[in-house]
Amino acid sequence: MKVQLFIPCFVDQLYPQTAFNMAKVLEKAGCEVLYNTNQTCCGQPAFNAGFWDDARDVAAKFLKDFDGVDYIVAPSASCVGFIRNYYPKLFENSSSHHQVKSLTNRVYEFTEFLTEVIKIESFGASLPGKATYHDSCAALRECKIKSAPRKLLSHVKGLELVEMIDTETCCGFGGTFSVKYEPISVAMADQKIKNALDTGAEYMISTDISCLMQLQGYIQQKELSLKTMHIADVLASGW
């Protein structure tokens, strides 16, 4: 099975090790992992800022870069959710309609690909400690991902997963929301971190590193002991 990686902008620039760990897990699952170095952005930042024409130009390049591959896998439900839900709107009534339909059927968030396509849940990972899981808005609401990450984490040796209250509540990032409405964003992060700490967890895990970036910034500012980890980094631990 050939898998083409899509590495979002912020992962490429700020968390490259997460991308390497995702590739590591996919290779262990028996996938042939490919990476097109021409890839750039999916177009979501421009779209969310209201620049739909610019977003369409970026999305058209994405269509070209990932045309014809078996599967596209990304460590970000936010980007996958955008492609699935908004590319059809960007290219509505255009000559790219069928190409977009094909693309949206082949693009997967990392954890759903593992559990729904290749159907492997255990990778021999180990991470001693207690963790809580954060449901990102994009994973939960745009990609309908809820059980897949938890199934994968249940097979990590030594890891005790404890649910925090309001796990489905937003972390306060929301892309430009955190810039435009900083006080609200910080208050939301504060509540999310409090809920996580109340579980006694050492780690907060999520599918979306954009959420974790927001929360890690708050954690560092307050000098708290909680650590954030992308699920790809967890599944690549201990082997």
N, C-alpha and C positions, 0 to 999 in steps of 0.2 A: 504494500500500500504506500503510495507516494503522498507525502504531506508537505505542502508549501507553507512556510512560516510567514505570518504577518506580524511584524514587531512594531507596535505603536510608537509614535514620536517620543513620548516621555520615557518609555521603557528603554528605547535605544539610547537616549541621551543621559538618563539618570539611573536606570536599573538594568544595565546590560546583563548582569549575572542571572537575573530572572529569566531572560530570554535563553541563555545558555542552558539553564536548568530545565526549562521546558523542552528544549531539543534533546537533552540527556534522557528525560523520562520517555519521550516519544520513541527514541532510538531503542531504549530498553524494551519497549512494547513491540518492537519489530518493524517499526515504520521506517521508510526511506525518507529522511528529512532533507528538504531543499530550502534554499533561501535566495530569492531574487534580489540582488543588490540594487536594482533600479527602483525598488519600492520606496515610497515616501509616506504621506499621510492619507487617511481615509477621507478627510474633508470635514470631519465633525466640528472642529473649532470655528471654521469659517461659517458653516451652516448655523451653528448656535448663536453666532454673533450677527446673523442676519444677512450675510453675504452669500446668497444662494448661488449666484452665477459663478463666483470663485470656487465655491464648494463643488459645483458641478464639474468644473475644469479639473479639480484634483481627483474627484471620483472617476472621471473618464480615464485618467491615467491609471487609477487603481484597476479599473476594468481591463485595461490593456496589459498591465503587469501580471495579473492573475488569471488571464484567459487560458482555459484548457487544462488546468491542473485538477487532480482528483479531489483533493480536500485542501482547504485553507484553515489554519488553526492559529488562534491569537490568544495571548495571555490577558485579554481584556474584554469583558462582557460589554463594556461601554462602546468600544469600537464595533464589535460584532452586532450589537443591538442597533447601532446607527446604520450600518450597512443593510441589515435585514429590513428595517422599518422605514428608512428614509431614502435609500437609493431608488426604490420604486416611485417615490414622489418626485425626486429630482429628475428622473428620466421618463416620467409619464408621457405617453403619446409620442415617444421618440423612437428612432431606429435602433436604439440600444435596449429596448424593452426586453427582448428575449435573452439578451446577454446578461442583463441585470437579474432576471428570474433564475437563470442558471447559476449565477454567482451566489445569490442569497440561499440557494439550496446546498451550496458546497462550503460555506463559511461557518466555522464553529468556534465557540469559546472552548478553551483548553479542557476544563473538567467535563463538559457535556460530550466532547469528542471521546474522551477516555471511557466514559460510562455508557454512552449511547451508540457509538460507532464501533470502536474496537472492543468494547465491553470487558475492560480490565480494570479492576479496582485496587489491587494490591501490587506494590512495586518494591516491597522489601525495605521501605523507608523506616527510619526510627528517629524519634525526637522526644526524649524524656521530658515530661513536664505537663502542665495544665494549660489548656488553650480555650479560647472562645472564638466563635465565628461571626463575622459581620456580613450580612446580606447586603450587597451593594444594590442601589436602586436599579441600575442597568441590568444586572444579572437577574434580579427578581422580577422586575416589571417588563423589561424589554425582551429578555431571553427565556423567561419562565424557569430559571435555574434555582432550585431550592435544595433538593435532596442529593444531587450529584457530588458537590464538595464534601458534604457530611459523610457520604458513603466512602469516599476516598480517604478522608481523615480517620475514619473508624478502623482502617487497616494499618495505620502508622503505629509502629511498636513504641510503647512507653508514653503515648500521648493520650491524655484524658481530656475529652471535649466536653465543655460545660456551656450550656446556653445562657446568654445574658438576656435581660428583659429588653423589650423593644429592639430586638436584633434586626428587624426589618425597617427601622427608622433611619432616615438619611444621616450621613456623617457630617454634612454641611459643605462638602466640596462643590459639586455641581459645576465644575469648570469655571466659567467667568462669574458665576454666582458668588464664589468665595472672595472675589476681588470687588465686585460691585456692592455686596452686602456683607462686608467683613464682620461687623459685630454679630449679626445673626449666624453667620458661618462658624464663628468661634464658639458661640453659645451652644450650637448643635454638636460641635466636636467635644466640648466640655461634657455634655450629657452622655454622649456615646462612650467616652473614656471612663466616666464614672460608672456606667453600667458594666463595662468590661472589668474594671477593677473590683467591683462588688462580687464578682464570681471567684475572685482569688486567682485569676488566670495570669500566667507569665507571658503568654503570647496572644496576640489578636491576629487572626488569619482571614484572608479574603481572596476572592478571584480578581479583584480590581485594585491595582497598585496605585491608581489615582486616589482612591479613598484612603489607602494606607499612607500615601504621601501627606495628605491633609492631616490625618490623625497622628502620624509620626512627628510632624512639625509641632503639634500641640504638646505631645509627650515630651519632646526635647526641651521645649520652652519651660515646662513645669518641672522638668528634671524627675520624671516618673520612671519607675522600673519596668513598666510594660513594654514589650517589644512587638513590632508588627512584622508579619511575614506573608508574602504571596504564597499561595498554595503550591505553585510550581517549585518554590524553594523548599517547602516542607517535604514534598514527595521525592525530592532529590537528596534529602538528608540521610546520612548514615550508611551510604553505600558508594 
